[in-house]
């Protein structure tokens, strides 16, 4: 997982591999719990998806740009080939995140 701020989000999204941009807050209990699920998700997908975490308190410009508010944390935005594919709200298990993104993670 990479920790991002206002200056590193665009660089993170420019990468070629699938990306999961996650907005959360160190002060938000659901974001803290979800952090453990994201670490498990990364392990289960063997790094096929690069996860970037943004603490909205430390990156207020990025949060504002994406319209993320504390009331709807955590927010996950999935990108493939630099194009936004899915937006997920709330806490999910590692398996739940993988199930939501399964159509993008399977190869034909």
N, C-alpha and C positions, 0 to 999 in steps of 0.2 A: 504494500500500500504506500502511496505517496501522499504526503500532506501538502496541500496547495494553499496559495493565498491569492490575493487580487492580481498579482503580477505573473503567476505561473499557470493559470487556468488555460489560457489560449494555447500555450506551448504543450500542455498535457493533452488537449483535445486534438492537436495536430498529428499526434502519433498514428501510425497505421493500424495497429492492432485494436481489437474491441476494447472500449473504455467504459467504465462505470464511474460517473461523477456523482459523488455523494455529499449532500449538504447536511450538516448536523451541527451540534453545539456541545462543547465539553460540559456545559451547565445543564444539558437536557438528558434526563435519565434514559429515555428511549433511544437517544443517539448513542449513549454509552453502551447500552445492551447490544445495539445493532452493530457496533464496532467489532464485537467478538464474532458475530455472525458473518461479517464481511471477511474477517481473517480466515474463517473456516471455508467460506465460499471460494476465496483465492486458492486455498490448498486443494479443495475438491476439483477445481477447474484447472489445476496444475499451471496457473499463471496465464491461461488462455485469455483472460480478461484482466486488464490493468485497472486497478481501483485507485481513484484519487479522492481524498477526503478534504472537505472544506469546512472549517469551523466558521460559521457565519459571523461570530463576534470578531474574528481575526481577518475576515474578508468581506466586509460590509458592501463593497462595491459589486463584487461578484454575486452576492446574495440579492442585492437590489436589481442587478441586471437580469437575473433569472426569475425575479418575482418570488423568491423564497422568503417565507416569514416563519418566525419561531413556532407558530401554532401548527404548522404542517410538517414538522421535522420527524424523522429524517426523510429527505427527498432524494431519490436516485434517478439519474438520467443516463440512459444507455446509448452509446454511440457505436456505430460500425462504419468503417471507412470514412470517418469524420462526419457522418450524418446521424442526427438524432433519430433513434428508432422507438424508444419507449421511455415513459416517465412512470415511476413507481413511487407510491407514498406509503409511509409507515414502516414498521419493523416486520421483517420476515426472517424465517430461518434460512440458513445457508442453502438448504434444499429448496426452499420456497423461492429464493432469488434465482437459483438455477432453473427451476421449473418455469418461471416467468420469462426467462431469456433463452429457453431451450431451442426455440426455432432459429435463433441466431448463432447458437453455439455448436450445432450439429453440422457436420460436413457431408455433402452429397457425394 
